[in-house]
Amino acid sequence: MLKDQPLNLMLLAAPLVIWASVGGWSDLWVFVFIFLVMIPLANLQGETTESLAQGETIGGLVNATFGNAVEVIVAIFALKAGEINVVQSSLIGSVLSNLLLVLGCAFIAGGVRNKESSFNAVGA
């Protein structure tokens, strides 16, 4: 699974993250290396949730649970640090992103391919 996609070559930046953060490199380089590693990890997470899915309903629940893992982790660490504003901003940003950006992109992508779209009302 890791060898199948060239995107996974970006995982080679993972040791650079540790090396840069321990070695006292600037925060910009640490951020760049972390960003490079997060892209294939997000792809790997999507593939894993698809393989765990046992039907449409459970697949949607698994995808929603693991798809919001970053927001949950940020919220937990921010709450431990007493950063209530960070938690509130993260939640508002996540909701707005999912409602506006993701839904809008889905409408545009669906409209490019199909003149009319339909959905499963029971599964929604």
C-alpha positions as CSV (number, residue, x, y, z in Angstrom):
1,M,0.0,0.0,0.0
2,L,2.8,2.4,0.8
3,K,4.7,1.7,-2.4
4,D,1.6,2.0,-4.6
5,Q,1.4,5.8,-4.7
6,P,4.3,8.2,-5.4
7,L,2.7,10.6,-2.9
8,N,3.9,8.4,-0.1
9,L,7.5,9.3,-0.9
10,M,6.8,12.5,1.0
11,L,6.8,10.3,4.2
12,L,10.6,10.3,3.9
13,A,10.4,13.8,5.3
14,A,9.3,12.4,8.7
15,P,12.9,11.9,10.1
16,L,13.6,15.5,8.9
17,V,10.8,16.7,11.2
18,I,12.5,15.2,14.3
19,W,16.0,16.2,13.1
20,A,14.8,19.8,12.5
21,S,12.9,20.2,15.8
22,V,15.7,18.6,18.0
23,G,18.5,20.3,16.0
24,G,17.1,23.8,16.8
25,W,16.2,24.6,13.2
26,S,13.8,27.6,12.6
27,D,10.1,27.0,13.1
28,L,9.6,27.6,9.4
29,W,11.6,24.5,8.4
30,V,9.9,22.4,11.0
31,F,6.5,23.6,9.7
32,V,7.4,22.8,6.1
33,F,8.6,19.3,6.9
34,I,5.5,18.6,9.0
35,F,3.3,19.9,6.2
36,L,5.0,17.6,3.7
37,V,4.5,14.6,6.0
38,M,0.8,15.4,6.7
39,I,-0.2,15.2,3.0
40,P,0.5,11.5,2.5
41,L,-0.7,10.7,6.1
42,A,-4.1,12.3,5.2
43,N,-4.2,10.1,2.1
44,L,-3.3,7.0,4.1
45,Q,-6.0,7.8,6.6
46,G,-8.6,8.1,3.9
47,E,-7.5,4.7,2.4
48,T,-7.6,3.1,5.8
49,T,-11.1,4.4,6.6
50,E,-12.3,3.1,3.3
51,S,-10.9,-0.4,4.0
52,L,-12.5,-0.4,7.5
53,A,-15.9,0.6,6.1
54,Q,-18.6,-2.1,6.3
55,G,-21.4,-0.6,4.4
56,E,-22.5,2.9,3.6
57,T,-23.7,4.0,7.1
58,I,-20.8,2.6,9.1
59,G,-18.4,3.8,6.5
60,G,-19.7,7.3,6.8
61,L,-19.4,7.2,10.6
62,V,-15.9,5.8,10.5
63,N,-14.9,8.5,8.0
64,A,-16.5,11.3,10.0
65,T,-14.8,10.1,13.2
66,F,-11.3,9.7,11.8
67,G,-11.7,12.7,9.4
68,N,-12.0,15.0,12.4
69,A,-9.1,13.5,14.4
70,V,-7.0,16.6,13.9
71,E,-9.6,18.9,15.3
72,V,-10.1,16.6,18.3
73,I,-6.4,16.5,19.0
74,V,-6.0,20.3,18.7
75,A,-9.0,20.8,21.0
76,I,-7.7,18.4,23.6
77,F,-4.2,20.0,23.8
78,A,-5.7,23.5,23.7
79,L,-8.1,22.7,26.5
80,K,-5.2,21.3,28.6
81,A,-3.3,24.5,28.0
82,G,-6.3,26.6,28.9
83,E,-6.6,28.1,25.4
84,I,-10.4,28.3,25.2
85,N,-10.3,30.8,22.3
86,V,-8.2,28.4,20.3
87,V,-10.8,25.6,20.8
88,Q,-13.7,27.9,19.9
89,S,-11.9,29.2,16.8
90,S,-11.0,25.6,15.7
91,L,-14.6,24.5,16.1
92,I,-16.0,27.4,14.2
93,G,-13.4,27.1,11.5
94,S,-14.1,23.4,11.1
95,V,-17.8,23.9,10.9
96,L,-17.6,26.7,8.4
97,S,-15.1,24.8,6.3
98,N,-17.2,21.7,6.2
99,L,-20.4,23.6,5.5
100,L,-19.2,26.1,3.0
101,L,-16.0,25.0,1.4
102,V,-16.4,21.2,1.2
103,L,-20.1,21.3,0.3
104,G,-19.5,24.0,-2.3
105,C,-16.6,22.1,-3.9
106,A,-18.8,19.0,-4.0
107,F,-21.6,20.9,-5.7
108,I,-19.2,22.3,-8.3
109,A,-17.6,18.9,-8.9
110,G,-20.9,17.2,-9.2
111,G,-22.3,19.9,-11.5
112,V,-19.3,19.7,-13.9
113,R,-20.0,16.0,-14.5
114,N,-23.7,15.7,-14.2
115,K,-26.5,18.0,-15.2
116,E,-28.7,16.7,-12.4
117,S,-27.6,15.2,-9.1
118,S,-29.5,13.0,-6.7
119,F,-28.7,11.5,-3.3
120,N,-29.7,8.7,-1.0
121,A,-32.3,10.4,1.3
122,V,-32.3,7.4,3.7
123,G,-28.5,7.5,4.1
124,A,-28.4,11.2,4.5
